Amino acid sequence: MTSGLRITFAGAACAVLASAGTAAAQDRPATAEQVVEAIDACAAITTPTWIELKDLKGMGWETLRKSNGREQLVRGVYEKKGNEAYIVVTKENLREKQCMVMTLLADTASYNALAQEASQTIGMPDRQEGYSHTWMRAGHEVTVNPSGNAKKPKAIFVISVPEGETE
């Protein structure tokens, strides 16, 4: 998959969260440990043939709830109590068998620091292209890209099973 498509998915994820309203506004950046926990949850539900969204609940991830007068579920966005990262799965992600982890960053300089801190748990990246870092972890490809803007920077990790991989 090209990085252009990953950026498209990142844009779709941002659009999903933007439409979710204030309840979806992350208050704090996730720690590297929280991001890795979300990456592991994504990897657990991502297979070469499907994304098993129903399995997220057993790991403590619930559909995001927004409130603007009355509570509504935000389809495709998942949160876990005590974890500042979101798991995002759009319709495009379902078609491409991808799961995304999104976190707010304190500032744009925090992007590389987060990638380095995550590397302490998931290992050194297998490749880097520009600001994109890619790891192979337990049969899954994990790629991180910066997203958002200077005022609200984010990091988006895309988890997928590489073509040709089987479980």
C-alpha positions as CSV (number, residue, x, y, z in Angstrom):
1,M,0.0,0.0,0.0
2,T,1.3,3.4,-0.8
3,S,1.9,6.1,1.8
4,G,-0.6,8.3,-0.2
5,L,-3.4,5.9,0.7
6,R,-2.3,5.8,4.3
7,I,-2.5,9.6,4.3
8,T,-6.0,9.3,2.8
9,F,-7.0,7.0,5.6
10,A,-5.5,9.4,8.1
11,G,-7.6,12.2,6.7
12,A,-10.7,10.0,6.9
13,A,-9.9,9.2,10.5
14,C,-9.6,12.9,11.3
15,A,-12.9,13.6,9.5
16,V,-14.6,10.9,11.6
17,L,-13.3,12.4,14.8
18,A,-14.1,15.9,13.8
19,S,-17.7,14.9,13.1
20,A,-17.8,13.3,16.6
21,G,-17.9,16.6,18.3
22,T,-16.4,17.6,21.6
23,A,-16.6,14.2,23.2
24,A,-14.1,13.0,20.7
25,A,-11.6,15.8,21.4
26,Q,-8.7,14.1,23.1
27,D,-7.7,16.0,26.2
28,R,-4.2,14.7,26.5
29,P,-1.7,12.9,24.4
30,A,-1.4,9.2,24.9
31,T,1.8,7.8,26.4
32,A,3.9,5.4,24.3
33,E,2.6,2.6,26.5
34,Q,-1.0,3.5,25.8
35,V,-0.3,3.7,22.1
36,V,1.4,0.3,22.1
37,E,-1.6,-1.1,24.0
38,A,-3.9,0.2,21.3
39,I,-1.5,-1.1,18.5
40,D,-1.6,-4.6,20.1
41,A,-5.4,-4.4,20.3
42,C,-5.5,-3.5,16.6
43,A,-3.1,-6.3,15.7
44,A,-5.3,-8.8,17.6
45,I,-8.3,-7.9,15.6
46,T,-6.6,-7.5,12.2
47,T,-6.5,-10.6,10.0
48,P,-5.7,-11.0,6.3
49,T,-9.4,-11.3,5.6
50,W,-11.2,-9.1,8.1
51,I,-11.2,-6.7,11.1
52,E,-12.9,-8.4,14.0
53,L,-14.3,-5.3,15.7
54,K,-16.5,-7.3,18.1
55,D,-13.3,-8.5,19.8
56,L,-12.4,-5.0,20.9
57,K,-15.0,-5.1,23.7
58,G,-13.3,-8.1,25.3
59,M,-10.1,-6.0,25.5
60,G,-11.9,-3.1,27.2
61,W,-12.4,-0.9,24.1
62,E,-15.8,0.6,23.7
63,T,-17.5,2.6,20.9
64,L,-16.8,6.3,21.5
65,R,-19.8,8.2,22.9
66,K,-20.4,11.8,22.1
67,S,-22.8,14.1,23.8
68,N,-24.4,17.2,22.4
69,G,-27.6,17.2,24.3
70,R,-28.1,13.5,24.1
71,E,-25.6,10.7,24.0
72,Q,-24.7,9.1,20.7
73,L,-22.3,6.4,19.6
74,V,-19.5,7.4,17.2
75,R,-19.3,4.5,14.7
76,G,-15.8,3.4,13.9
77,V,-14.1,5.1,16.8
78,Y,-13.2,3.2,20.0
79,E,-11.9,4.4,23.4
80,K,-10.7,2.6,26.5
81,K,-10.9,4.0,30.0
82,G,-7.4,5.0,31.1
83,N,-6.0,5.1,27.6
84,E,-5.8,8.4,25.7
85,A,-5.4,6.8,22.3
86,Y,-8.3,6.1,20.0
87,I,-8.7,3.1,17.7
88,V,-10.3,4.1,14.4
89,V,-11.7,1.8,11.8
90,T,-13.3,3.5,8.8
91,K,-15.2,1.8,6.0
92,E,-12.0,2.2,3.9
93,N,-10.0,0.5,6.6
94,L,-12.4,-2.4,6.6
95,R,-12.0,-2.9,2.9
96,E,-8.2,-2.6,3.2
97,K,-8.0,-4.8,6.4
98,Q,-6.4,-2.0,8.4
99,C,-6.9,-0.7,11.9
100,M,-5.7,2.7,13.0
101,V,-4.5,4.2,16.3
102,M,-4.7,7.9,16.7
103,T,-3.3,10.1,19.4
104,L,-3.0,13.8,20.1
105,L,0.5,15.2,20.4
106,A,1.6,17.9,22.8
107,D,3.3,19.7,20.0
108,T,4.8,18.8,16.6
109,A,8.2,18.1,18.2
110,S,6.6,15.2,20.1
111,Y,6.0,13.1,17.0
112,N,9.6,11.7,16.8
113,A,9.8,11.4,20.5
114,L,6.6,9.2,20.5
115,A,8.0,7.0,17.7
116,Q,11.3,6.6,19.6
117,E,9.5,5.7,22.8
118,A,7.2,3.2,21.1
119,S,10.4,1.7,19.5
120,Q,11.5,0.8,23.0
121,T,8.7,-1.7,23.2
122,I,8.0,-2.7,19.5
123,G,11.6,-2.6,18.3
124,M,13.5,-0.4,15.9
125,P,11.6,0.5,12.7
126,D,12.3,-1.7,9.7
127,R,12.2,1.3,7.4
128,Q,11.8,5.0,7.4
129,E,10.6,7.3,4.6
130,G,10.4,11.0,5.4
131,Y,8.4,11.2,8.6
132,S,6.9,7.8,8.2
133,H,8.3,4.9,10.3
134,T,7.4,1.3,9.6
135,W,7.8,-1.7,11.9
136,M,7.1,-5.4,11.4
137,R,5.6,-6.8,14.6
138,A,4.2,-10.3,15.0
139,G,3.2,-10.6,11.4
140,H,1.7,-7.1,11.2
141,E,3.0,-4.0,9.6
142,V,2.8,-0.9,11.8
143,T,3.3,2.5,10.1
144,V,3.1,5.8,11.8
145,N,2.6,9.2,10.1
146,P,2.1,12.7,11.4
147,S,-1.4,14.2,11.0
148,G,-3.4,17.2,12.1
149,N,-1.9,20.6,12.0
150,A,0.5,22.8,14.1
151,K,-2.2,23.7,16.6
152,K,-3.5,20.1,16.9
153,P,-0.8,17.7,15.9
154,K,-1.6,14.0,15.9
155,A,0.2,10.7,15.2
156,I,-1.7,8.0,13.3
157,F,-0.5,4.4,13.4
158,V,-1.8,2.1,10.7
159,I,-1.8,-1.6,11.5
160,S,-2.2,-4.2,8.7
161,V,-1.2,-7.6,7.6
162,P,1.2,-7.4,4.7
163,E,0.1,-8.9,1.4
164,G,1.0,-12.6,1.2
165,E,1.0,-13.0,5.0
166,T,-1.3,-15.6,6.5
167,E,-2.2,-16.4,10.1
